[in-house]
């Protein structure tokens, strides 16, 4: 608990310092004028597409759940997705959004571990697509600027991500750590990790499913970039869509670094750094980042309301059978 508080304070401090550094260079009156000049029609369209993107992300998760023979309605999956966003935005260091999503949905399922494995596979495929786009666009950026640092940064992030995935999925790595877990009386955790790996491998071996998931992942990643482009247009940022495909994946690759709370400060500084050389003013670049975060806050608040009003006790006849997996899954997550 003490370490969690320390990490939260450290990330909060980094966010404050980074935001202060960005705001130091910003004309606050110009920032206010930029917000006042937003074209509401375009921004509303962008926000509507953003919500559609969230529905597509939830659908990609349900595809995997269906493959596991989990009879969970799409409305429930979407509701759990929104709730996870709430925890990810407002409590990013204490409870991860994916843990909340997997744990909440497991209460509706016969096998609680299936929720975690499906979420894991969905997230992995999404990030692979994300990093693939980032790497592709990092090459022309490095050539254009004569600075290969960004390419190597994205490549390093992708490599670290794949190593982490391999460690989670590898039976050999589990074999290395199993004696240590047994020594401390944690054999149950080792068994649950083994079940998790088998479930993930079952989904991964379904090639038709993986191709469908890959296509859907490309769709929501591309839609996400287009949403950012529309928000930029609402701010009168005159930058072509192509540049968004070049720089947005790079910005998001940097933003996912666990250095600040919800990426605050890193995201804003990155937008200012990359978009001002393209012709946007510092006020426009910062406003773009803040409006995008406002969209996420909107989703998170809806998720918070759903969480407070929702009843996450099992709703099916298999409730008794689901109770045990839920408690078992939660022991792993903690």
C-alpha positions in Angstrom: 0.0 0.0 0.0 2.8 2.4 0.9 4.6 1.7 -2.4 1.3 2.3 -4.3 0.9 5.7 -2.6 4.6 6.6 -3.4 4.1 5.7 -7.0 0.9 7.7 -7.2 2.6 10.7 -5.7 5.6 10.4 -8.0 3.5 10.1 -11.1 1.3 12.9 -9.9 4.4 15.1 -9.4 5.7 14.3 -12.9 2.3 15.2 -14.4 2.2 18.5 -12.5 5.8 19.4 -13.6 5.2 18.5 -17.2 1.9 20.4 -17.4 3.6 23.4 -15.8 6.4 23.3 -18.3 3.8 23.2 -21.2 1.7 25.9 -19.7 4.8 28.1 -19.1 5.1 28.5 -22.9 1.4 29.0 -23.6 -0.4 32.3 -23.9 -3.4 31.6 -21.7 -5.5 34.2 -23.4 -4.7 32.6 -26.7 -5.6 29.2 -25.2 -9.0 30.6 -24.2 -9.6 32.1 -27.6 -8.7 28.8 -29.2 -11.3 27.0 -27.1 -13.9 29.6 -27.9 -13.3 29.2 -31.6 -14.0 25.4 -31.6 -16.4 24.4 -34.3 -19.0 22.5 -32.3 -20.5 20.5 -35.2 -17.1 18.9 -36.1 -16.3 18.2 -32.4 -19.7 16.6 -31.8 -19.1 14.4 -34.9 -15.7 13.4 -33.6 -17.1 12.6 -30.2 -19.8 10.5 -31.8 -17.2 8.5 -33.7 -15.2 8.2 -30.5 -18.1 6.5 -28.8 -18.5 4.3 -31.9 -14.9 3.3 -31.6 -15.5 2.3 -28.0 -18.3 0.1 -29.1 -16.0 -1.5 -31.7 -13.4 -2.2 -29.1 -16.0 -3.8 -26.9 -17.1 -5.9 -29.9 -13.6 -7.1 -30.5 -13.6 -8.4 -26.9 -17.0 -10.1 -27.3 -15.7 -11.9 -30.4 -13.2 -13.7 -28.1 -15.9 -14.3 -25.5 -18.1 -15.9 -28.1 -15.3 -18.2 -29.1 -15.1 -19.3 -25.5 -18.8 -20.2 -25.5 -19.5 -17.4 -23.0 -23.1 -16.2 -23.3 -22.5 -12.6 -22.3 -24.7 -9.9 -24.0 -22.9 -7.1 -25.9 -24.6 -4.5 -23.7 -22.9 -6.0 -20.7 -19.5 -6.1 -22.4 -19.9 -2.5 -23.4 -20.9 -1.5 -19.9 -17.9 -3.2 -18.4 -15.6 -1.6 -20.9 -16.9 1.9 -19.9 -16.4 1.0 -16.2 -12.8 0.0 -16.8 -12.2 3.3 -18.5 -13.4 5.0 -15.3 -10.9 3.2 -13.1 -8.1 3.6 -15.7 -8.6 7.4 -15.8 -9.3 8.2 -12.1 -7.5 5.4 -10.3 -4.7 4.4 -12.8 -2.1 3.3 -10.2 -4.4 1.4 -7.8 -6.6 -0.6 -10.1 -5.8 -1.3 -13.7 -8.7 -0.8 -16.2 -8.3 -4.2 -17.7 -8.3 -5.9 -14.3 -11.5 -4.2 -13.5 -13.0 -5.2 -16.8 -12.0 -8.8 -16.6 -13.0 -9.2 -12.9 -16.4 -7.5 -13.5 -17.3 -9.6 -16.5 -16.1 -12.8 -14.9 -19.1 -12.6 -12.6 -21.4 -13.3 -15.6 -19.4 -16.3 -16.8 -19.1 -19.9 -15.8 -15.3 -19.7 -16.0 -14.0 -16.5 -14.6 -10.5 -17.0 -16.1 -12.0 -16.8 -19.6 -12.7 -13.1 -19.1 -9.0 -12.4 -18.3 -7.7 -14.5 -21.2 -10.0 -12.9 -23.7 -9.2 -9.4 -22.5 -5.4 -10.2 -22.7 -5.6 -11.5 -26.3 -7.7 -8.5 -27.4 -5.3 -6.1 -25.8 -2.2 -7.8 -27.3 -3.6 -7.8 -30.8 -4.7 -4.2 -30.5 -1.2 -3.2 -29.4 0.5 -5.2 -32.1 -1.5 -3.3 -34.7 -0.8 0.0 -32.9 2.9 -0.6 -32.8 2.9 -1.8 -36.4 1.4 1.5 -37.5 3.8 3.4 -35.3 6.8 1.6 -36.8 5.7 2.0 -40.3 5.3 5.8 -39.9 8.4 6.1 -37.8 10.6 5.2 -40.8 9.5 8.2 -43.0 9.6 10.5 -40.0 13.2 9.4 -39.2 14.1 9.9 -42.9 12.4 13.3 -43.1 13.9 14.7 -39.9 17.3 13.0 -40.2 16.8 11.9 -36.6 16.3 8.1 -36.1 15.7 8.5 -32.3 11.9 8.2 -32.6 12.1 5.1 -34.6 14.4 3.4 -32.1 12.2 4.6 -29.3 9.1 3.0 -30.8 11.0 -0.1 -31.7 12.3 -0.4 -28.1 8.7 0.0 -26.8 7.5 -2.7 -29.1 10.3 -5.1 -28.2 9.7 -4.5 -24.5 6.0 -5.2 -25.0 6.6 -8.4 -26.9 9.1 -9.6 -24.3 6.4 -9.0 -21.6 3.8 -10.9 -23.6 6.3 -13.8 -24.1 7.0 -14.0 -20.4 3.2 -14.1 -19.6 2.5 -16.8 -22.2 5.6 -18.9 -21.8 5.2 -22.2 -20.0 9.0 -22.3 -19.6 9.0 -19.0 -17.7 6.2 -20.3 -15.5 8.3 -23.4 -14.9 11.2 -21.2 -13.7 9.0 -19.4 -11.2 6.8 -22.3 -10.1 9.3 -23.6 -7.4 9.5 -20.1 -5.9 5.7 -19.8 -5.8 5.4 -23.2 -4.2 8.0 -22.3 -1.6 5.9 -19.4 -0.5 2.7 -21.5 -0.5 1.3 -19.9 -3.7 0.7 -23.0 -5.7 -2.9 -21.8 -6.5 -1.5 -18.8 -8.3 0.8 -21.0 -10.3 -2.1 -23.2 -11.3 -4.3 -20.2 -12.3 -1.5 -18.8 -14.4 -1.3 -22.2 -16.2 -5.0 -22.1 -16.8 -4.7 -18.6 -18.1 -1.9 -19.7 -20.6 -4.0 -22.6 -21.9 -7.0 -20.4 -22.4 -4.9 -17.8 -24.2 -3.3 -20.4 -26.4 -6.7 -21.9 -27.3 -7.8 -18.5 -28.6 -4.5 -17.8 -30.3 -4.6 -21.1 -32.3 -8.0 -20.1 -33.8 -6.6 -18.5 -37.0 -10.0 -17.5 -38.4 -10.8 -15.7 -35.1 -7.4 -14.0 -35.0 -7.8 -12.7 -38.6 -11.2 -11.2 -37.7 -9.8 -9.7 -34.5 -6.9 -8.3 -36.5 -9.2 -6.7 -39.0 -11.4 -5.2 -36.3 -8.3 -3.9 -34.4 -7.1 -2.2 -37.6 -10.5 -0.6 -37.9 -10.7 0.9 -34.4 -7.0 2.0 -34.5 -7.6 3.9 -37.8 -10.9 5.3 -36.6 -9.1 6.6 -33.5 -6.6 8.5 -35.6 -9.4 9.9 -37.7 -11.2 11.1 -34.6 -8.1 13.0 -33.5 -7.9 14.5 -37.0 -11.5 15.7 -36.7 -10.9 17.2 -33.3 -7.9 19.0 -34.9 -10.2 20.3 -37.7 -12.7 21.6 -35.1 -9.8 23.7 -33.7 -8.9 25.0 -37.2 -5.7 23.1 -37.3 -4.8 23.0 -41.0 -2.7 19.8 -41.1 -3.4 17.0 -43.5 -4.7 13.6 -42.4 -1.5 11.9 -43.5 0.5 13.7 -40.9 -1.9 12.4 -38.2 -1.1 8.9 -39.3 2.5 9.7 -39.0 2.6 11.4 -35.7 -0.4 10.2 -33.6 1.0 6.6 -33.3 4.3 8.1 -32.2 2.6 10.3 -29.6 0.5 7.5 -28.2 3.5 5.1 -28.1 5.2 7.7 -25.9 2.1 8.4 -23.8 1.6 4.7 -22.8 4.9 4.9 -20.8 3.9 4.5 -17.1 5.5 7.8 -16.1 2.5 10.0 -15.2 -1.1 9.7 -14.2 -3.3 8.8 -17.2 -0.5 10.2 -19.5 -1.2 13.7 -18.3 1.7 16.1 -19.2 3.4 13.6 -21.5 0.4 13.6 -23.9 0.1 17.4 -23.9 3.9 18.0 -24.3 4.0 15.5 -27.1 1.2 17.1 -29.1 2.9 20.5 -28.7 6.3 19.1 -29.6 5.1 17.3 -32.8 2.3 19.5 -34.1 3.8 23.0 -33.8 6.5 22.4 -36.4 3.7 21.3 -38.8 2.0 24.7 -38.5 -0.3 24.4 -35.5 0.1 27.0 -32.8 1.1 25.9 -29.3 -2.3 26.8 -28.1 -4.0 24.7 -30.8 -1.8 21.7 -30.1 -2.4 21.9 -26.3 -6.2 22.4 -26.9 -6.2 19.3 -29.2 -4.7 17.2 -26.4 -7.1 18.5 -23.8 -10.2 18.0 -25.9 -9.1 14.4 -26.5 -8.7 13.9 -22.8 -12.1 15.5 -22.3 -13.6 12.8 -24.5 -12.0 10.1 -22.4 -13.2 11.8 -19.2 -16.7 11.8 -20.6 -16.5 8.0 -21.2 -15.0 7.5 -17.8 -17.8 9.5 -16.0 -20.4 7.4 -17.8 -18.5 4.3 -16.7 -18.5 5.6 -13.1 -22.2 6.1 -13.1 -22.8 2.6 -14.5 -20.5 1.2 -11.8 -22.4 3.0 -9.0 -25.8 2.0 -10.4 -24.9 -1.5 -11.6 -25.4 -4.8 -9.9 -22.6 -7.1 -10.8 -23.9 -10.3 -9.2 -24.3 -13.1 -11.8 -27.6 -12.8 -13.7 -27.8 -16.3 -15.2 -28.7 -19.7 -14.0 -25.0 -20.6 -13.8 -24.5 -18.1 -11.0 -23.4 -20.8 -8.5 -21.0 -22.2 -10.9 -19.5 -18.8 -11.6 -18.9 -17.9 -8.0 -15.9 -20.1 -7.6 -14.0 -18.9 -10.7 -14.6 -15.3 -9.8 -12.9 -15.7 -6.4 -10.1 -17.7 -8.0 -9.5 -15.1 -10.7 -9.5 -12.3 -8.2 -6.8 -14.0 -6.2 -4.5 -13.9 -9.3 -5.3 -10.3 -10.0 -4.5 -9.1 -6.5 
